[in-house]
Each structure stands twice: as structure tokens, then as C-alpha cells.
Amino acid sequence: MPMEDVEQRRMVLREINKRRIDTSLMDVHVIHGVVYIRGTIRPLRGYPVDIKQELEIIRRILRQKPGIRDVIIDAIIRS
């Protein structure tokens, strides 16, 4: 994996961890500037949030970051 993808993945994880979602069953990969978010996503225990809205916020934030060409979210949403 190119070093640029590794650095972008770290940045993506930092941004995702700012949201109130449980990422323990989620995988994040960055390949040539394309972010892939896969797995199961659910709210953090005790924090009722709209996961779909949170994912759209994450997508919008990431697309504004330098070097990110696209964000593909292929995840199962649990409440």
C-alpha cells in the first residue's frame, strides 16, 4: 500500500472517530485516493444518532480533503 494511502487512511479514521458511531465492526481502506468504508455501522451505546445522516456528513467532509477522489460506503446500518 502506498504511503499516501496509509496517511489518508489515518486521516479518514480520525474524521470518522469524531462522530458518535461505533466503528468496531467497520473496515476502512484507501486505494489511490478512493475511500472504501465497509462493514457494520451502529450508533455508540447511549447516543441516539441518525447513522445515514452521519455517513453523509462523513462523506461530505472526506470529499473536501486533499487527495480524496471518492468515498464509497458499502455498510450495513444497525440501530
Jmol script that loads the backbone (N, CA, C; Angstrom):
load data "model"
ATOM      1  N   MET A   1       0.844  -1.175   0.000  1.00  0.00           N
ATOM      2  CA  MET A   1       0.000   0.000   0.000  1.00  0.00           C
ATOM      3  C   MET A   1       0.890   1.238   0.000  1.00  0.00           C
ATOM      4  N   PRO A   2       0.658   2.152  -0.925  1.00  0.00           N
ATOM      5  CA  PRO A   2       1.479   3.376  -0.971  1.00  0.00           C
ATOM      6  C   PRO A   2       1.345   4.194   0.317  1.00  0.00           C
ATOM      7  N   MET A   3       2.417   4.878   0.675  1.00  0.00           N
ATOM      8  CA  MET A   3       2.442   5.660   1.911  1.00  0.00           C
ATOM      9  C   MET A   3       1.346   6.726   1.926  1.00  0.00           C
ATOM     10  N   GLU A   4       1.052   7.301   0.776  1.00  0.00           N
ATOM     11  CA  GLU A   4      -0.006   8.314   0.705  1.00  0.00           C
ATOM     12  C   GLU A   4      -1.354   7.726   1.126  1.00  0.00           C
ATOM     13  N   ASP A   5      -1.642   6.489   0.679  1.00  0.00           N
ATOM     14  CA  ASP A   5      -2.886   5.827   1.067  1.00  0.00           C
ATOM     15  C   ASP A   5      -2.922   5.550   2.568  1.00  0.00           C
ATOM     16  N   VAL A   6      -1.795   5.185   3.142  1.00  0.00           N
ATOM     17  CA  VAL A   6      -1.713   4.922   4.585  1.00  0.00           C
ATOM     18  C   VAL A   6      -2.013   6.199   5.363  1.00  0.00           C
ATOM     19  N   GLU A   7      -1.429   7.307   4.956  1.00  0.00           N
ATOM     20  CA  GLU A   7      -1.657   8.585   5.634  1.00  0.00           C
ATOM     21  C   GLU A   7      -3.106   9.027   5.479  1.00  0.00           C
ATOM     22  N   GLN A   8      -3.668   8.839   4.292  1.00  0.00           N
ATOM     23  CA  GLN A   8      -5.065   9.214   4.083  1.00  0.00           C
ATOM     24  C   GLN A   8      -5.993   8.342   4.919  1.00  0.00           C
ATOM     25  N   ARG A   9      -5.674   7.070   5.058  1.00  0.00           N
ATOM     26  CA  ARG A   9      -6.496   6.178   5.888  1.00  0.00           C
ATOM     27  C   ARG A   9      -6.503   6.657   7.329  1.00  0.00           C
ATOM     28  N   ARG A  10      -5.352   7.066   7.838  1.00  0.00           N
ATOM     29  CA  ARG A  10      -5.278   7.586   9.204  1.00  0.00           C
ATOM     30  C   ARG A  10      -6.158   8.827   9.359  1.00  0.00           C
ATOM     31  N   MET A  11      -6.105   9.706   8.367  1.00  0.00           N
ATOM     32  CA  MET A  11      -6.918  10.918   8.387  1.00  0.00           C
ATOM     33  C   MET A  11      -8.401  10.561   8.370  1.00  0.00           C
ATOM     34  N   VAL A  12      -8.783   9.586   7.539  1.00  0.00           N
ATOM     35  CA  VAL A  12     -10.174   9.149   7.444  1.00  0.00           C
ATOM     36  C   VAL A  12     -10.642   8.603   8.793  1.00  0.00           C
ATOM     37  N   LEU A  13      -9.833   7.769   9.419  1.00  0.00           N
ATOM     38  CA  LEU A  13     -10.194   7.205  10.717  1.00  0.00           C
ATOM     39  C   LEU A  13     -10.342   8.286  11.786  1.00  0.00           C
ATOM     40  N   ARG A  14      -9.479   9.299  11.748  1.00  0.00           N
ATOM     41  CA  ARG A  14      -9.610  10.411  12.699  1.00  0.00           C
ATOM     42  C   ARG A  14     -10.942  11.125  12.505  1.00  0.00           C
ATOM     43  N   GLU A  15     -11.305  11.376  11.252  1.00  0.00           N
ATOM     44  CA  GLU A  15     -12.577  12.062  10.971  1.00  0.00           C
ATOM     45  C   GLU A  15     -13.768  11.204  11.403  1.00  0.00           C
ATOM     46  N   ILE A  16     -13.727   9.922  11.121  1.00  0.00           N
ATOM     47  CA  ILE A  16     -14.830   9.031  11.495  1.00  0.00           C
ATOM     48  C   ILE A  16     -14.964   8.958  13.011  1.00  0.00           C
ATOM     49  N   ASN A  17     -13.854   8.928  13.711  1.00  0.00           N
ATOM     50  CA  ASN A  17     -13.887   8.809  15.167  1.00  0.00           C
ATOM     51  C   ASN A  17     -14.408  10.066  15.858  1.00  0.00           C
ATOM     52  N   LYS A  18     -14.553  11.164  15.130  1.00  0.00           N
ATOM     53  CA  LYS A  18     -15.147  12.377  15.687  1.00  0.00           C
ATOM     54  C   LYS A  18     -16.663  12.256  15.781  1.00  0.00           C
ATOM     55  N   ARG A  19     -17.240  11.308  15.061  1.00  0.00           N
ATOM     56  CA  ARG A  19     -18.690  11.113  15.027  1.00  0.00           C
ATOM     57  C   ARG A  19     -19.089  10.123  16.120  1.00  0.00           C
ATOM     58  N   ARG A  20     -20.370  10.111  16.469  1.00  0.00           N
ATOM     59  CA  ARG A  20     -20.860   9.229  17.531  1.00  0.00           C
ATOM     60  C   ARG A  20     -21.373   7.910  16.953  1.00  0.00           C
ATOM     61  N   ILE A  21     -20.450   7.211  16.294  1.00  0.00           N
ATOM     62  CA  ILE A  21     -20.795   5.911  15.726  1.00  0.00           C
ATOM     63  C   ILE A  21     -19.780   4.869  16.180  1.00  0.00           C
ATOM     64  N   ASP A  22     -20.266   3.638  16.299  1.00  0.00           N
ATOM     65  CA  ASP A  22     -19.415   2.512  16.694  1.00  0.00           C
ATOM     66  C   ASP A  22     -18.740   1.971  15.436  1.00  0.00           C
ATOM     67  N   THR A  23     -17.445   2.008  15.411  1.00  0.00           N
ATOM     68  CA  THR A  23     -16.687   1.584  14.233  1.00  0.00           C
ATOM     69  C   THR A  23     -15.989   0.243  14.444  1.00  0.00           C
ATOM     70  N   SER A  24     -16.325  -0.449  15.507  1.00  0.00           N
ATOM     71  CA  SER A  24     -15.602  -1.679  15.827  1.00  0.00           C
ATOM     72  C   SER A  24     -15.804  -2.786  14.784  1.00  0.00           C
ATOM     73  N   LEU A  25     -16.890  -2.751  14.041  1.00  0.00           N
ATOM     74  CA  LEU A  25     -17.155  -3.766  13.013  1.00  0.00           C
ATOM     75  C   LEU A  25     -17.026  -3.197  11.607  1.00  0.00           C
ATOM     76  N   MET A  26     -16.305  -2.100  11.476  1.00  0.00           N
ATOM     77  CA  MET A  26     -16.169  -1.401  10.208  1.00  0.00           C
ATOM     78  C   MET A  26     -14.728  -1.487   9.705  1.00  0.00           C
ATOM     79  N   ASP A  27     -14.576  -1.615   8.399  1.00  0.00           N
ATOM     80  CA  ASP A  27     -13.255  -1.603   7.763  1.00  0.00           C
ATOM     81  C   ASP A  27     -13.141  -0.360   6.893  1.00  0.00           C
ATOM     82  N   VAL A  28     -11.960   0.255   6.919  1.00  0.00           N
ATOM     83  CA  VAL A  28     -11.691   1.426   6.087  1.00  0.00           C
ATOM     84  C   VAL A  28     -10.430   1.155   5.293  1.00  0.00           C
ATOM     85  N   HIS A  29     -10.518   1.347   3.981  1.00  0.00           N
ATOM     86  CA  HIS A  29      -9.360   1.211   3.104  1.00  0.00           C
ATOM     87  C   HIS A  29      -9.312   2.421   2.183  1.00  0.00           C
ATOM     88  N   VAL A  30      -8.115   2.829   1.830  1.00  0.00           N
ATOM     89  CA  VAL A  30      -7.937   3.894   0.846  1.00  0.00           C
ATOM     90  C   VAL A  30      -7.029   3.340  -0.235  1.00  0.00           C
ATOM     91  N   ILE A  31      -7.525   3.381  -1.469  1.00  0.00           N
ATOM     92  CA  ILE A  31      -6.761   2.888  -2.607  1.00  0.00           C
ATOM     93  C   ILE A  31      -6.743   3.977  -3.662  1.00  0.00           C
ATOM     94  N   HIS A  32      -5.562   4.534  -3.893  1.00  0.00           N
ATOM     95  CA  HIS A  32      -5.365   5.598  -4.881  1.00  0.00           C
ATOM     96  C   HIS A  32      -6.361   6.737  -4.705  1.00  0.00           C
ATOM     97  N   GLY A  33      -6.564   7.144  -3.457  1.00  0.00           N
ATOM     98  CA  GLY A  33      -7.425   8.282  -3.159  1.00  0.00           C
ATOM     99  C   GLY A  33      -8.904   7.969  -3.067  1.00  0.00           C
ATOM    100  N   VAL A  34      -9.281   6.730  -3.230  1.00  0.00           N
ATOM    101  CA  VAL A  34     -10.686   6.336  -3.098  1.00  0.00           C
ATOM    102  C   VAL A  34     -10.855   5.662  -1.737  1.00  0.00           C
ATOM    103  N   VAL A  35     -11.775   6.194  -0.931  1.00  0.00           N
ATOM    104  CA  VAL A  35     -12.033   5.671   0.405  1.00  0.00           C
ATOM    105  C   VAL A  35     -13.145   4.633   0.311  1.00  0.00           C
ATOM    106  N   TYR A  36     -12.898   3.463   0.890  1.00  0.00           N
ATOM    107  CA  TYR A  36     -13.898   2.393   0.958  1.00  0.00           C
ATOM    108  C   TYR A  36     -14.230   2.162   2.427  1.00  0.00           C
ATOM    109  N   ILE A  37     -15.500   2.340   2.771  1.00  0.00           N
ATOM    110  CA  ILE A  37     -15.968   2.096   4.130  1.00  0.00           C
ATOM    111  C   ILE A  37     -16.938   0.923   4.049  1.00  0.00           C
ATOM    112  N   ARG A  38     -16.593  -0.161   4.737  1.00  0.00           N
ATOM    113  CA  ARG A  38     -17.393  -1.391   4.678  1.00  0.00           C
ATOM    114  C   ARG A  38     -17.601  -1.932   6.080  1.00  0.00           C
ATOM    115  N   GLY A  39     -18.596  -2.808   6.198  1.00  0.00           N
ATOM    116  CA  GLY A  39     -18.834  -3.475   7.471  1.00  0.00           C
ATOM    117  C   GLY A  39     -20.162  -3.072   8.071  1.00  0.00           C
ATOM    118  N   THR A  40     -20.246  -3.192   9.386  1.00  0.00           N
ATOM    119  CA  THR A  40     -21.458  -2.866  10.128  1.00  0.00           C
ATOM    120  C   THR A  40     -21.222  -1.584  10.913  1.00  0.00           C
ATOM    121  N   ILE A  41     -22.161  -0.666  10.795  1.00  0.00           N
ATOM    122  CA  ILE A  41     -22.046   0.619  11.487  1.00  0.00           C
ATOM    123  C   ILE A  41     -23.294   0.788  12.349  1.00  0.00           C
ATOM    124  N   ARG A  42     -23.072   1.178  13.599  1.00  0.00           N
ATOM    125  CA  ARG A  42     -24.185   1.409  14.508  1.00  0.00           C
ATOM    126  C   ARG A  42     -23.846   2.576  15.426  1.00  0.00           C
ATOM    127  N   PRO A  43     -24.859   3.134  16.088  1.00  0.00           N
ATOM    128  CA  PRO A  43     -24.574   4.251  16.997  1.00  0.00           C
ATOM    129  C   PRO A  43     -23.785   3.774  18.211  1.00  0.00           C
ATOM    130  N   LEU A  44     -23.013   4.673  18.788  1.00  0.00           N
ATOM    131  CA  LEU A  44     -22.365   4.353  20.060  1.00  0.00           C
ATOM    132  C   LEU A  44     -23.458   4.133  21.092  1.00  0.00           C
ATOM    133  N   ARG A  45     -23.225   3.213  21.973  1.00  0.00           N
ATOM    134  CA  ARG A  45     -24.215   2.911  23.010  1.00  0.00           C
ATOM    135  C   ARG A  45     -24.515   4.176  23.817  1.00  0.00           C
ATOM    136  N   GLY A  46     -25.804   4.479  23.951  1.00  0.00           N
ATOM    137  CA  GLY A  46     -26.211   5.641  24.730  1.00  0.00           C
ATOM    138  C   GLY A  46     -26.304   6.926  23.928  1.00  0.00           C
ATOM    139  N   TYR A  47     -26.003   6.879  22.631  1.00  0.00           N
ATOM    140  CA  TYR A  47     -26.063   8.063  21.783  1.00  0.00           C
ATOM    141  C   TYR A  47     -27.004   7.812  20.610  1.00  0.00           C
ATOM    142  N   PRO A  48     -28.260   8.230  20.724  1.00  0.00           N
ATOM    143  CA  PRO A  48     -29.171   8.037  19.589  1.00  0.00           C
ATOM    144  C   PRO A  48     -28.814   8.999  18.455  1.00  0.00           C
ATOM    145  N   VAL A  49     -28.355   8.464  17.345  1.00  0.00           N
ATOM    146  CA  VAL A  49     -27.997   9.291  16.192  1.00  0.00           C
ATOM    147  C   VAL A  49     -28.573   8.655  14.936  1.00  0.00           C
ATOM    148  N   ASP A  50     -28.743   9.471  13.913  1.00  0.00           N
ATOM    149  CA  ASP A  50     -29.185   9.001  12.610  1.00  0.00           C
ATOM    150  C   ASP A  50     -27.924   8.583  11.838  1.00  0.00           C
ATOM    151  N   ILE A  51     -27.704   7.297  11.723  1.00  0.00           N
ATOM    152  CA  ILE A  51     -26.477   6.780  11.098  1.00  0.00           C
ATOM    153  C   ILE A  51     -26.371   7.216   9.644  1.00  0.00           C
ATOM    154  N   LYS A  52     -27.469   7.184   8.901  1.00  0.00           N
ATOM    155  CA  LYS A  52     -27.417   7.597   7.494  1.00  0.00           C
ATOM    156  C   LYS A  52     -26.971   9.045   7.377  1.00  0.00           C
ATOM    157  N   GLN A  53     -27.482   9.895   8.242  1.00  0.00           N
ATOM    158  CA  GLN A  53     -27.079  11.301   8.230  1.00  0.00           C
ATOM    159  C   GLN A  53     -25.604  11.437   8.591  1.00  0.00           C
ATOM    160  N   GLU A  54     -25.159  10.689   9.589  1.00  0.00           N
ATOM    161  CA  GLU A  54     -23.750  10.725   9.980  1.00  0.00           C
ATOM    162  C   GLU A  54     -22.841  10.294   8.830  1.00  0.00           C
ATOM    163  N   LEU A  55     -23.245   9.258   8.108  1.00  0.00           N
ATOM    164  CA  LEU A  55     -22.436   8.787   6.983  1.00  0.00           C
ATOM    165  C   LEU A  55     -22.373   9.830   5.872  1.00  0.00           C
ATOM    166  N   GLU A  56     -23.465  10.540   5.639  1.00  0.00           N
ATOM    167  CA  GLU A  56     -23.448  11.598   4.627  1.00  0.00           C
ATOM    168  C   GLU A  56     -22.542  12.752   5.050  1.00  0.00           C
ATOM    169  N   ILE A  57     -22.540  13.073   6.336  1.00  0.00           N
ATOM    170  CA  ILE A  57     -21.633  14.115   6.846  1.00  0.00           C
ATOM    171  C   ILE A  57     -20.189  13.672   6.651  1.00  0.00           C
ATOM    172  N   ILE A  58     -19.905  12.423   7.001  1.00  0.00           N
ATOM    173  CA  ILE A  58     -18.549  11.882   6.831  1.00  0.00           C
ATOM    174  C   ILE A  58     -18.146  11.932   5.357  1.00  0.00           C
ATOM    175  N   ARG A  59     -19.045  11.505   4.465  1.00  0.00           N
ATOM    176  CA  ARG A  59     -18.760  11.520   3.030  1.00  0.00           C
ATOM    177  C   ARG A  59     -18.440  12.940   2.546  1.00  0.00           C
ATOM    178  N   ARG A  60     -19.247  13.901   2.974  1.00  0.00           N
ATOM    179  CA  ARG A  60     -19.046  15.290   2.551  1.00  0.00           C
ATOM    180  C   ARG A  60     -17.715  15.846   3.063  1.00  0.00           C
ATOM    181  N   ILE A  61     -17.394  15.562   4.330  1.00  0.00           N
ATOM    182  CA  ILE A  61     -16.134  16.045   4.910  1.00  0.00           C
ATOM    183  C   ILE A  61     -14.943  15.428   4.180  1.00  0.00           C
ATOM    184  N   LEU A  62     -14.996  14.121   3.950  1.00  0.00           N
ATOM    185  CA  LEU A  62     -13.864  13.436   3.322  1.00  0.00           C
ATOM    186  C   LEU A  62     -13.650  13.896   1.879  1.00  0.00           C
ATOM    187  N   ARG A  63     -14.720  14.146   1.153  1.00  0.00           N
ATOM    188  CA  ARG A  63     -14.580  14.585  -0.238  1.00  0.00           C
ATOM    189  C   ARG A  63     -13.907  15.947  -0.353  1.00  0.00           C
ATOM    190  N   GLN A  64     -13.927  16.716   0.724  1.00  0.00           N
ATOM    191  CA  GLN A  64     -13.284  18.031   0.722  1.00  0.00           C
ATOM    192  C   GLN A  64     -11.799  17.949   1.046  1.00  0.00           C
ATOM    193  N   LYS A  65     -11.333  16.799   1.482  1.00  0.00           N
ATOM    194  CA  LYS A  65      -9.930  16.641   1.865  1.00  0.00           C
ATOM    195  C   LYS A  65      -9.052  16.488   0.623  1.00  0.00           C
ATOM    196  N   PRO A  66      -7.869  17.098   0.653  1.00  0.00           N
ATOM    197  CA  PRO A  66      -6.952  16.964  -0.491  1.00  0.00           C
ATOM    198  C   PRO A  66      -6.562  15.506  -0.714  1.00  0.00           C
ATOM    199  N   GLY A  67      -6.574  15.086  -1.955  1.00  0.00           N
ATOM    200  CA  GLY A  67      -6.144  13.749  -2.317  1.00  0.00           C
ATOM    201  C   GLY A  67      -7.244  12.706  -2.304  1.00  0.00           C
ATOM    202  N   ILE A  68      -8.412  13.038  -1.749  1.00  0.00           N
ATOM    203  CA  ILE A  68      -9.526  12.094  -1.734  1.00  0.00           C
ATOM    204  C   ILE A  68     -10.348  12.313  -2.993  1.00  0.00           C
ATOM    205  N   ARG A  69     -10.425  11.269  -3.813  1.00  0.00           N
ATOM    206  CA  ARG A  69     -11.142  11.374  -5.082  1.00  0.00           C
ATOM    207  C   ARG A  69     -12.594  10.952  -4.977  1.00  0.00           C
ATOM    208  N   ASP A  70     -12.878   9.970  -4.105  1.00  0.00           N
ATOM    209  CA  ASP A  70     -14.239   9.479  -3.963  1.00  0.00           C
ATOM    210  C   ASP A  70     -14.367   8.749  -2.636  1.00  0.00           C
ATOM    211  N   VAL A  71     -15.601   8.612  -2.156  1.00  0.00           N
ATOM    212  CA  VAL A  71     -15.891   7.884  -0.919  1.00  0.00           C
ATOM    213  C   VAL A  71     -17.000   6.893  -1.232  1.00  0.00           C
ATOM    214  N   ILE A  72     -16.708   5.626  -1.055  1.00  0.00           N
ATOM    215  CA  ILE A  72     -17.678   4.565  -1.323  1.00  0.00           C
ATOM    216  C   ILE A  72     -18.034   3.912   0.005  1.00  0.00           C
ATOM    217  N   ILE A  73     -19.318   3.992   0.354  1.00  0.00           N
ATOM    218  CA  ILE A  73     -19.787   3.418   1.608  1.00  0.00           C
ATOM    219  C   ILE A  73     -20.657   2.218   1.280  1.00  0.00           C
ATOM    220  N   ASP A  74     -20.183   1.062   1.673  1.00  0.00           N
ATOM    221  CA  ASP A  74     -20.897  -0.199   1.470  1.00  0.00           C
ATOM    222  C   ASP A  74     -21.013  -0.860   2.832  1.00  0.00           C
ATOM    223  N   ALA A  75     -21.988  -0.374   3.613  1.00  0.00           N
ATOM    224  CA  ALA A  75     -22.067  -0.803   5.008  1.00  0.00           C
ATOM    225  C   ALA A  75     -23.486  -1.201   5.380  1.00  0.00           C
ATOM    226  N   ILE A  76     -23.569  -2.049   6.380  1.00  0.00           N
ATOM    227  CA  ILE A  76     -24.835  -2.428   6.980  1.00  0.00           C
ATOM    228  C   ILE A  76     -25.066  -1.503   8.164  1.00  0.00           C
ATOM    229  N   ILE A  77     -26.229  -0.900   8.209  1.00  0.00           N
ATOM    230  CA  ILE A  77     -26.546   0.036   9.282  1.00  0.00           C
ATOM    231  C   ILE A  77     -27.430  -0.666  10.305  1.00  0.00           C
ATOM    232  N   ARG A  78     -26.986  -0.656  11.553  1.00  0.00           N
ATOM    233  CA  ARG A  78     -27.733  -1.239  12.670  1.00  0.00           C
ATOM    234  C   ARG A  78     -28.138  -0.115  13.618  1.00  0.00           C
ATOM    235  N   SER A  79     -29.288  -0.278  14.222  1.00  0.00           N
ATOM    236  CA  SER A  79     -29.700   0.753  15.190  1.00  0.00           C
ATOM    237  C   SER A  79     -29.717   0.219  16.603  1.00  0.00           C
TER     238      SER A  79
END
end "model"
wireframe off; spacefill off
backbone 0.3
color backbone group
